[in-house]
Amino acid sequence: MITMKHLLLACLMLASSLSSASAATPSPRGSQSGVGPNGVLRSGQIPDLDAYTATGEAIKLRELLDGKYTVLTSGCLTCPQFHDTYPEIEAAFADYSTEGVQFYYFYKSLRHPELQGYVEAQNIQERLLQLAELKEKLATQVPWIADTIDDSLRIGLGANSQSVYLISPQGEIFYANARIVRNELRAALNKAVGKPSQTTLAHDLDLPTLGRNPRLLNEDTELGVKRPEGLTIVAIAPAKPEETYYVKLRAEADDALLKTGTGKLFLGFYPDPIHDAHWNNLTPPMQYTLTLPEGVKASPAQAKAKQGPGDSDTLPRQFWVDIEADSPPEAITLTLDYYGCTPDMCMALTHEYTIRLEDQNRGARTYSMNRGNRGNARAGNSQERGNQAVGPRGMNFSQMDSDQDGFVSIEEMVTATKKQRGEDVELSRIQRRFERIDSDGNGKLSEKELEAAPRPNAAQRGGNR
């Protein structure tokens, strides 16, 4: 039976404007003076960025502005914080769209690949399918556009998983924030266009609640492997991105492999839920084969997965590979042989990827993985508390890391500090402390950075807020 999802995919693939050959090159960011502490572009003229409408028409962001104040908000299928806070954008839309303000969400690369089984789209058709699925799940009224597959909007705007921008009719950034903050956004809108004739609260809209996502098990199983903290998602490229890969690869590397060429490589193979894909356990299991540069060894260079439970399943197949080389190899070719199966078909397929041992650098973090036992231990005594990374008045790392992505942003530190000390804290003091702790200057704090940070003495803690 042909489903509506497959009809949509077929229609999208017929659109010549969506071919991978026409994918836009990411535009450069604006002046660095307009970039905030977590990379968000906060001032200056909007760059001339490429995007797509929700139906697949190529557009320019500046054309979309159409001489109006425009609220632009990023989102994706795997960002729990966006799912929690988007109702504030819907409420603002209800109040300010009648005041001449236009609103758009833009769908971006995944914040937490693996969450609910979703994996990164490899072509614009798949990104638009993910957009349509999220739009249906959230019942949004604000219209959507989509980032290009090479992330023109995300890179050009410095956007993360729920960045929000208010852009003037002249194309200038009037207000920007790395997160959706109701009072701040409405204050900016009031300043720009005046107070609206009505005030809508998010809970008035009765929007869907997606609920908390289950914490994934990070353990060795017949089909999967336990991943330690600190792995880096590395860059992969499908040999034929325009084709449908019903099973997709994710690859991660440990620090030793990235720095020396000898270390561990994680390979995970995921049936793509956007295609309703699954493993058929009545057919031969999937197999990967690595083709290595001269002088590079891998063990195992070839492996088959074990059969999953029942006649079919959607569980990932995961492997560790030990790589040995004198320096990090430039590229490794992976060939995947498997049966690509959906409710309507099942066929033997072979797909290829190129793996590059470099940070994928798309603002992604694996959901609930690579984090050790962080957040599970109870600080039962002073010695245990002394071994944890602590923030304002003893808040530990997991308490500050509200979105559980493995890092603390400046907004999370501000929120944690206000929670402990009240709303009258000096934001400049928090900013200075954040910058002192952020030793690598990437605009986010790791647990190691927080552990290494000097603790304020008694006089500092009792000083001005």
N, C-alpha and C positions, 0 to 999 in steps of 0.2 A: 504493500500500500504506500502510495506517495503522500508524504506529510506536507503540511504547509511550510515547515522549516526547510524541507528539501526543495520545494518550489521556489522559496525565497532565495536559497543558495543558487539555484539554476539561473534565476533572473539576474542576480548580481553578477554571475560569472559571464553573462552575455554582454554586460556593459563594457564597451571598449575603454571607457574612461577609467575603469578600475584595474586595468592590467598592471602587473608589477613593474613593467617597463616605464610606466608613467609616474611611479612613486616619487614624491617630492623630496628634494634634498632639504634636510632641516635648515631653517634659516638661523643666522647667528643671533645670539641674545643681544638685548639692548645694551646700552652703556652700563658698565659694571657699577657705576655710581648709583644706578637704580635697582640693584640687586640686593635683597635683604639678607639677613644672617642665615636663613635656610634655603637660599638660592632663588626665592620667588622674586620675579621682576615686579618692582613696586612703584616705579615711576618712569616717565618718559613715554615716547611714542611706541605704540604697538608695532612690532616688526611685521613685515609683509609675509604672513604665515599661510601655509596650505592646509586644507581640511577637506572633509567630505560631508555632504548632507546625510541624513539617516537613510536616504534612498540611494546613495551612491554617486551623487553628482559632485564633481570636483569644484571647490570654491576657494576663495581667498578670504581670510579672516577680516581684512579691512572692508571688503565688499559687504560682508555680513553686518557690519556696524550700521551702515545705511544712515549716517548722520544722526544717530540716536544714542542716548545713554544705554549702555548694554552691560548686563551682569553675565559673566561667563564663569562657570564652575566646572571643575574636573571631577570625574568619577569613573568607577569601573565595577566589574562584577565581584571583585574579591577584596574590597576595602570595607571592613565592618564600620569604621568611623564614618565614612561617607553614607553608608546605609542608615546609620543612626541620626545623622545631622541633615540629610537632604530635605526633610520636611520644612526646615527653616527657609530654604530657598523656595519651596513651593508656596509657603505662606507669604513671603515677600513678593512673589510673582502675583499672588491674588490681590495684593494691595497696591503695588506700584505699576503693574502693566497698564492699568487704566490711567496712569500719570505719564504715559509715553515712554516708559522704560521697557526695553526688550530683554528677555532672558534666554540663555542657552546653557545646557550642559554640554561638555565635550567628553566623549568616551576615549580613554587613554589606555596605555599598556597596563597590565595587571600589577596591582600592588603586592598581592600574596598568591603567586602561582601555587597550585595544588589545593587551595581552599575549595571545598566542595567538588574537587576533581577538575576544576577549570585550569587550563593551561594557555600559554600565550598564543594569540592568533599569529599565523605566519603569512597571511595575506589580508587585504582589505575586506574581501568578502567575509572572511571569518570574523574580523573585527566588527563588521556591521551585524552579523548574526549575534554576537555577544551583546552588542548595544541593544538589539531588539529584545533579547531575553531579559536584560536588566530593566529596560523600560517597562516590560510587562510585569516583572516581579514587583517593582516599586510603584506602579500605577502613576507615573509622573505625568503632569500636565505641561511642564516646561519642555519646549522642544529640544531635541538632541542634534548635535553634529558629532563627527568622528575625527579623531586625530589620524594623520597618515600613518602607514605601517612603520615608517622610520621616525615617528614621533616628532613631527615638526612643531606642534603646539606645545607638547610637554617640554621640549628642549628650549624653544624660543621664549616661552613664558616662565621657565624655571618651575613648572608646576609639579606638585606632588599629588597625593591621592584625593585630596579634597580642597584644592586651592580655589579661591574665589577672587574675581577681579570685577571692578566697576570701571568701565571705559567710557570716556567722554565722547560726545558727538564728533570731536576733532581727532579721535583716535589716541588720546592721551590716557594713561592709567590714572584714574582719579583716586582709586583705593584698591588695595590688594592685601590678601592675607593667606598664609599657608593653610588655614583652616576656616571652616564656616563658623563664624561667631555672630550670633543674631544681633546683639546690641550694636556691635561695631558696624556691621553691614547696613543696618537701618539708619544709624547716625550718618553714614556716608551718603545714603540715598536721600535722606532728609535735607542734607546740605546741598546736594546736587539739584533736586527737583522739588523740594518742599515735602511737608508731611502729607501722607495720603488721607483720603476721606474716610478710610476704615482701617482697623487694625485686626489682622487675622493671626491667631495663634496656631502653632504647628499642630497641637493636639485637636484643634477644631476640624482639621481636614480628614481625620479618620483614615490615614494612609496605612498601607500594610506594614506590619512589624515582622522583620525577618528573623528576629531572635538571635540568641548567641550561637556561634558556630561551635561544633564539638571540637574538643582538643584532640588532635591527631596523636596516635600512638607513635612514639619514636623509639622503636625497638627492633631487634632482629627477629625476622619471621621466615617462613618458608619462601615467601615472595619478596620481602623487603629487607632493608638493612637499617640499623641505627646510625644516625648521623651526628657527629659531635658538633659542638659549638664552633663557630668561626669559619665555616666553609664559605666560599665565594661562588656565586652563580657566574658561570663563564659563558662566553659568547658562542652561540651556535648559529649555523646558517643552513637551511635546507637546500639541497641541490636544485629542486624545482618548487620554489615557494608558491607558484600559482596552482599547483596540484593540491588535492586533498590528501593530507596525511592523517588517516583516521587514528593512528597512534603517534604521539609526539614525544620527542626526547627532551629531557632536562638534564643538564650537566653541571656539576659543582666540583671545585677543587680545593684541597687544603693549602695552607700557606707554603708548606715545604715544596709542593709541586710548582706553585706559581713563582717562587723565588729561585729554586735550584734546578727544577726539571725532574726531580725525584720525589715522589710522594703519591698521594691517593687521589683518584678521580672517581667521583660518584656519577653513575649513569642511571637515570630513571625513565621509564617508558610508560606513558599515560594514555589510556583510551580517552579521546576528546569528547566530553559530554555535549558540546555544541553540535556534534554530528550523531549523537546517540550511539556512540561507538562502544563496543565491548569485545572481550576476548571470547573466542569460541574454543572451549576446552575439549571439543571432539576432533579438532584439527591439530596438526603439529604445533608445538609451542613456538613463540617468537625466538629469534636468534639475532645477536649482533656480531659484527665482525669489524675489527679495527685495522685500518691500513696506516702504517706508521712511517714517519720519515726515517732516513738512514741513521743508524746509531741510537734509535729509541727502542726500548723494550717495554712490553705491556703484559701483565699477567692478571687475568686471562685476556688474551687478545681476541678470543672468540668464546661465546658462552650462550647456552640456551636457558630459557626460564623453565621453572617447574610448572606443572599444570596447576591451575587455580581450582577453587572449590566449585562443584556442580558442573553443569554443562556449559555455563557461561558466567563471567564476572567482569567487574570493571576496576578491580584492584590494580595499582601500579606494579610493574615488575622492576626491581631495583638491584643494582650490582655495585660492588667495589672493584676497581681496577688499580693495580699497582703499576705506576709508570716509573721507568728508570732512564734517565738521560743526563748528559753533562750540563745541559741548560734547558730551560723550558722550550719544547718544540713549538714551531710556529703554527702548525696545523696538524690535526689528526682527522682522518676520514672515517666515519662510521657508516656501515651498511646495515640496515635493519630489514630482516625478512620476517614477515608475519602475515596473518590472515586479518584483513581489515573487514570488520563486521558491524553491521547496523541491523535494525529490525527488518530491513528490506533486502539485504544482500550480504554475502560473505565471499571474499575472494583473496587469493594469494597475492601479496604485494611486496615490492622491494623499494625502499627509499634510502636516500643518502643524506648525511649531514657532514658539514665541516665543523669541527670543534676547535676553537682558538682559546688558548690558556690565558685569557685576559678577562677582567671584570666586565660582565655584560652591561653594567652601569645604566640600568633603566629604572632605578628607584624601587626595585623589587626586593622583597624579603620573603623567604619561605615561611609559610604560616605554621607556627608552633613547632618548627624543626630547627635543628642546628643551635639549640639554646641550652644544652646540657640540662641540669636540674634546676635552673634558675626559676625562682618564683614558687617552687614547691616546698622548700625548706622553711621551717618555722624558726624565727629568731627567739629561741627559748631562754637564752641567757646573754649576758653582756659579751662574753667571748665570741659567741656565734654572731651577735650583731656587729661586733668589731670586724668580722671577716667579710661582711657584705658591703657592697658599694652603697653609700648613703647620701641622701640629698638633704633638703630642708628639714631640720629638727628630727633627723633619724629616719626619714622615709627611705625605704630601700629601693633598689633599682626597679624591681618589678612593680612596685606601687607607683613610681613616677612614670613608667613606660605604659601609659594607659591604653595604647593601641596594640601593645604586645608585639611590636615589630622588631624588638631587639635593640632599639636605640631610643634616646631621650631627645626630643626636639626642644627648641627654646620655648615653644608654646606649652609643652608638657611641664617644663621646669617652672614657668610662670604660674600655671594652674596649680601645681603642687605647692608652690610657695604661698600663693594666695589662700589655699586651703588650710595651711598651717598658721599663717601669720595675719590673714585678713586682706581685704581689698586695697588697703592703703600702702602696700609695699611699693618701693621705688623700683620701677621697671629697669631703670638704667643700671642699678646695682646688680640685678639679676643678669642683665645682658653682659656686664663686665665679668661676672663670675663665670657665666656660660662660656665666654670667649677664652678665659684663662684655662678652663677645664678642657676645652675642645682643642687638644694638642695637634691634631692633624688638619684643623681648619675646614672640615667638611660640613659644618653646620649642624652636626648631630653628635650626641655623646654616646660612646659605647660604655659597657659596664667596666671595662679595663680603665678607660679614661676617668670615670667617676671614682674608681678605687684609688687611682693615683693622685686624685685631687687633694690639695691641702685642706684640712678641716679648719673652719673658722674657730678662733679661740673664743673664750667667754666674753671678752670685751666686744669682739665683733658681733657676736650673736645678740648682745644686749644693746647694740648701737642703733642708729636710725634705721627705720624700715624703708 
